[in-house]
Amino acid sequence: MHKVRLVHAEKTQLLSTSGEEKPKRLSDIVRDECPSLGVGATFSQSPFVPGGHAQTIYAFLGYYAYYAHSLLYPRFTREIFRLSDGGTVALDWALCENHTKRPIVTILSGVTGTSCDFYVRKCYNEFVKMQYSVLVVHSRGCGGSKLTTPQPFHCGLTTDYREVINDLRKRLPDCPLFGLSFSLGANIMAKYIGEEADRCPLVAGVIVGNPYDMYKVIRHLDSKLLSLNKIYDIAILNFLKTAFNENREAILQAPVVFDEAKIASSSTIMEFTEEMTRKVFGYKSAKHLLDDSSSGPFLDSIRIPVLFLNSLDDPICINSLITYDKFASNPYLVLALTDHGGHIGYMGKTWPTSWVEHPVSQFFKAMLKYNAPSPQ
């Protein structure tokens, strides 16, 4: 059995309930009220899905099963949200009963992610049981929506999510807001929470499979020519090219000069970012955009409780990029490490069974309880 390890500051933040219970430190709340992460908690990968690559690919293939299921049993209602610059994002809602008072979990998925993602659906099922509403926020031009301005999305773009959250605060002021994110969405959400600092309107967040350093992650994927990692590089690159082609007319309206032949012939994510994305957003190079987009430097500024989940055998967001020093110094952060799980796979037990929804739902339930102003 492989124990779940927690990394955090020596003294984490004190949090309070609205009752008469004494304030409690964040790390103690996680240990006492999150059984999947507490003392003696373990995560062991399924013997049928051994290793980081198998875990990652299995979860990816699960998307197709849940996509087919969603066609037969749609559980989300779509809203097209108009942004201040004229752009739009697709919001998929699943409202609980008495939804004007109950918590809302906002979800940012991975670069190719939608509300049909395996891990999104698994977490959604838990939130339904808890009577929480769910809102999946898609990136511009993704999730079946089209761009309405020349601006697409990129790996550190937080403005769109910020507008959605600010609108929710106005529309549903009595609903506690939580943030859950995966992979690329994890980077965006972690960066957003850090940018907002003590102004962040979220009660708490869970960040799963965060890259921390976008430039080094992309270099890692692009450079592994004879590795299984190249599969992920090709898959992400193909998604980016498809998104460009589907929104070509809108993107070409940007006041910059594109070389469409070079965009089409890009053989790595870095080349595509250099030829298209960084130009739209006015960066001098792909590296400049990726460095500026990384969430790692923003972890110091986070001022709400945030749980990070990372697997040490993640083949994409590799262990060496985890910013352990940030977790050791910021009292609002807790990092939960598992030996196995791949990139947001987390298939445990004998027959492959998803695990990630359990620590996520347990943490949010605990944070809702400890959502009162607390002493410093």
Buried (B, 14 or more C-beta within 10 A) or exposed (E): EBBBEBBBBEEBBBBBBEEEEEEBBBBEBBBEBBEBBBEEBEBBBBEEBEBBBBBBBBBBEBBEEBBEEBEEEEBBEBEEBEBEEEBBBBBBBBBBEEBEEBBBBBBBBBBBBBBBBBBBBBBBBBBBEBEBBBBBBBBBBBBEBBBBBBBBBBBBBBBBBBBBBEBBEEEBEEBBBBBBBBBBBBBBBBBBBBBBEEEBBBBBBBBBBBBBBBBBBBBBBBEBEEBBBBBBBBBBBEBBBEBBEBBEEBBEEBEEEBEEEEBEEBEBBBBBBBBBBBBBBEBEEBBBBBBBBBBBBBBBBBBBBBBBBBBBBBBBBBEEBBBEEBBEBBBBBBBBBBBBBBBBBBBBBEEBEBBBBBBBBBBBBBBBBBBEEBEE
